[in-house]
Every structure is written in structure tokens, then in C-alpha cells.
Amino acid sequence: MDLNYLYERQQVSLFRAENAACDHSRDTHAALAAGYAARIDEAKRRRPQLALVA
């Protein structure tokens, strides 16, 4: 998967979490952001040269 896509989705999820109207939405978007962060970390572990770019 493209790291740029994952970074974009993570940022959108963080923004939505910060601006959520209720706790449930805030928690859901924060969990999505954490999931994207985990996928980014996994991609970097599999291909260490990616860590130098991002």
C-alpha cells in the first residue's frame, strides 16, 4: 500500500477525532488513526528504506 495514502488517512482521522461532535465519534476516529499508524510502522519495518523518506 502507498504510504502517502496511509499518511493522508491518518491525518484525516486525527482531524476528525479532534473535531468530533461526540465521544463515540472521537474514539472511533482516534482508533482509525492509530490503525493507520500501525500500518505505517509495519510498512517501514518491512522496508527500512521507507523510513528514510517519510
C-alpha positions in Angstrom: 0.0 0.0 0.0 1.1 3.5 -0.7 2.5 5.3 2.4 1.2 8.6 1.2 -2.3 7.2 1.2 -1.9 5.9 4.8 -0.4 9.2 6.0 -3.3 11.1 4.4 -5.9 8.8 6.0 -4.2 9.1 9.4 -4.2 12.9 9.2 -7.9 13.0 8.2 -8.8 10.6 11.0 -6.8 12.7 13.6 -8.6 15.9 12.3 -12.0 14.2 12.6 -11.2 13.0 16.0 -10.2 16.5 17.2 -13.4 17.9 15.7 -15.9 15.2 16.6 -19.2 16.1 17.9 -19.4 13.2 20.4 -17.1 10.9 22.4 -18.1 7.9 20.2 -17.0 9.6 17.0 -13.9 10.9 18.6 -12.9 7.5 19.9 -13.7 5.8 16.5 -11.6 8.3 14.5 -8.8 8.1 17.0 -8.8 4.3 16.7 -8.7 4.6 12.9 -5.7 7.0 13.2 -3.9 4.5 15.5 -4.6 1.7 13.0 -3.2 3.7 10.1 -0.1 4.5 12.3 0.4 0.8 13.0 0.1 0.0 9.2 2.7 2.8 8.5 5.1 1.3 11.1 4.7 -2.2 9.7 5.4 -1.0 6.2 8.6 0.8 7.5 9.7 -2.3 9.3 9.3 -4.5 6.2 11.1 -2.0 4.1 13.5 0.1 6.2 14.4 2.4 3.3 10.8 3.8 3.5 11.6 5.2 6.9 14.2 7.5 5.4 11.6 9.0 3.0 8.8 9.8 5.5 
